[in-house]
Amino acid sequence: MNTETNWPAISVEKAHEILTSPGSLFETETKSIRGVEMRVYKNAPPSLRTVYDIGALWADREFIIYEDERLTYRDHNKAVAKLALALQERYGIKKGDRVVLAMRNFPEWSITFWATVIIGGVIVPLNAWGTGDELNYGITDSGASVVIIDGERLDRLKPYIDDLDLKGLIIARDETGGHPKADDFSEIVASPADYGDLPDLTVPEVTIEPEDNATIFYTSGTTGRPKGALGTHRNIMTNLISMGFGTMRASLRRGDPLPDPADPRPQRSFLLSVPLFHATGCHSILVPNYASGGKLVFMHRWTPERALELIEREKINSFGGVPAMVWQVLESPDFATRDTSSVEGIGYGGAPSAPDLVMRMKEAFPGIPSSNGYGLTETSSVTTQNVGEDYLDRPDSAGLPVPVCELKVVDGDGQPVPTGETGELWIKGPNVVVGYWNKPEATAEAITDGWL
């Protein structure tokens, strides 16, 4: 128990009751999703298009920093609109068509993501570390109409391009000499330095429902070819709301007042150190930061020293990744010489974390809340959260489920096991994906009556 304060001010149950009460952002209701009754967030936006339109509020704020490039929301969204219209008019992309996105964390990653989803397309982010054969598999398995790729991925894919049946191949940041079948991103949209000079274009509204498909993220494929987890707009919007829940619960448990939604918040800056082609990077970093008007600082390549340099230079408020990354920052010889006073929060997931890391962070960043969480590609990122004093109190725990997720531990027959016994974790909620693309048998094996 944390004995340094009067924590906890209220119980977990009371905090959940307050946060999910009528009128709250986290208010829940019951809906039938694909024939299964489950709790959903009543106030979640209906689609990524709704979230994208919020970006107009942040027009002059900086959104993406990459090396020496600095994009405002206005510049970014001008490029998004130009690409979205090109996808519709030049390449014939319609609602439900798949667009493959294969590149490292460049600003064009975000531009391609938003341009695809706001016109009802299904974005298919592929592992940028994949081989040419693996990239080719993702393109052919998803049935993508258009591939948007960077030069390094193009070089790996070249032996397969002539056999691909595509409406379009677009290359960003290419230093390989291109390909006869490929269009240059800078000619379709503009060069990064010229995004701000693009005209203000209107992307026609496309009717997008919460249950419409939005993403296909391929799993690791450790037991064979990767499977494409098919996600909906509701899946991602559920995660967007869930992302803020743990912090609010921690505030109530601490005895702090909840912020007034009407009060404008200063812009927060986030150091992006994980790949956007993971659900964490896309669903839990890119989308929430965009929705809240945050600033994202992209790293070309991870090193703890470069991370500390950027934390100091860009006044980073939040950073994280997987636990090993945080350890590396804390143990870096540069840590003592860099100004990290801007840091207000540290969060991580994706791998088990040692309880010692919590205490090490408390020593290095006194008074700064840290958090841990658990989720899967198939749960659209967040399922459980352990934040602030709750994390200090139980540093070996991944935390409690968010309000719309049900969890149970079962035996080999799918029957619940007694508390304290080991079993298989099953998850149910509106964040659970539809299933695996074009793999009904694998879907039936993984998802039973809404339980993953």
Disulfide bonds with the S-S distance in Angstrom:
none
